[in-house]
């Protein structure tokens, strides 16, 4: 089934999609005016491969930093018998990890967290006036920071992703500052709420099932494999829109060129034709070709990064707070912000001194 991603291909009546094309200029490379998420080939292929290689190489070097960031966060919480896992752990960890990979100076980490939590509201079509104002302030501040940082890295390269991207040739040419800023923003937006969301969603499911909790405690060393089942069943990404490239019949349905279709990852990851007993959480499931990261040319290019963060966070929680109990009266239920389905508040209690092994 041939699909387009670029909102430039949306019909005139698609007001929301057309708003995504603001800033597009005829003759200007699309990568300078929009995220790689919105690109079709050849622009998409031109930018994706070299940048994904740069990101993969940088992430491969970051495991020790991820573990340090996770441990530092839990060190702050270990003497608090009650805390809210979302704002105090699940949300800030991905931001801090991404900041470390990009090369954000430590003294600006507080600002970077605030900007990150603001710009993520761009994915929330139901945001209120205060959230919109925060988003706009954060967008402007983050753009200014990226401009400032890229200029500084050109003069003084460092061992970070900003510098890696600037040195990465694409078809023999270096990327423009606009393309670099768009990619840096993609790394941030793509890794924030998704990782936080799947962690919170998973912990809610585990709290409801004592037998599942015990399985995790008994097999915590297998967490890198176990998380695949939670990515399948608790992944926060619902689906993505595409445009039909040409008139097509798909499983008996007639799709016309230009029509918008919504591909539901949740449904695909629960397809009984693909998964035995799909509603059951089976951490030992062998065949697990879930759709948490999508499929095809636009498959999540940070999937290896997300897996490492998610696995590290879950391992740390079950090593240090294995008896955590969710305080359900304080849970703020799931919200639909258009692209991410996740809990906002997840208060928990635990018994100090119950960690499984030295971490």
PyMOL commands that set and color helices and strands:
alter all, ss='L'
color gray80, all
select helices_A, chain A and resi 7-9+15-19+30-32+36-38+43-60+63-77+85-102+106-123+129-155+161-167+177-191+193-207+210-218+220-234+265-268+296-298+303-320+328-330
alter helices_A, ss='H'
color red, helices_A
select strands_A, chain A and resi 3-4+82-84+169-170+173-174+239-244+248-250+253-255+260-264+325-326+335-336+341-342+347-349
alter strands_A, ss='S'
color yellow, strands_A
deselect
rebuild
show_as cartoon
